[in-house]
Amino acid sequence: MLQLRDLPTQEVLQRFAQRYPAADVTAIASFLMLLRVATDLSVALDACLSKHDLLQGRWWVLILLMRETDLTSTPSVLAEKLGVTRATMTGLLDGLEQGGLVQRISVPEDRRSVKIKLTAAGQAKLDAVMPDYYTRLRLCMQGLSEQQRNDLQAILGVIDHGMSAWDFNQSI
């Protein structure tokens, strides 16, 4: 993953705006900062999870299963919730099953169907990871008041709503 460490100055952005009239300097600066912070957060999360012998994809599967009252879901639902293909989900589940963190359970009424269940070992893995994760997350966000955190969520929601601008099937 590339990380832009050297964000452009206002002067550089102004030069670009002179050449490209569609450029909005504050939008560009905000976007690049958000992109850099998001990348940094993802790298930091990877580092935290790797200390616990996990990758993000596998961790998210465990989290999704833990959210279910019966700790069970189907591969297709998990794939949809994570935004990955079924083939990618199969790979994630294979690794988790080999590690004993999930179990595939046949569905008696439909021999082609399978459910995925979080095992006791999977829950134990989460119990080891989550205190570290929550401590780091709290420390990362401690500079913001609760109101600022709520404002940040609202702002990110607005940006998320604007993501349709990146839909290349749509003309702008």
Salt bridges, closest charged atoms under 4 A:
ASP40 OD1 - ARG5 NH1 2.71
ASP40 OD2 - ARG36 NE 3.96
GLU68 OE2 - LYS81 NZ 3.05
ASP94 OD1 - ARG104 NH2 2.85
GLU97 OE1 - ARG104 NH1 2.51
ASP110 OD1 - ARG112 NE 3.59
ASP132 OD2 - LYS51 NZ 3.58
ASP132 OD2 - HIS52 NE2 2.93
ASP132 OD1 - ARG136 NE 2.61
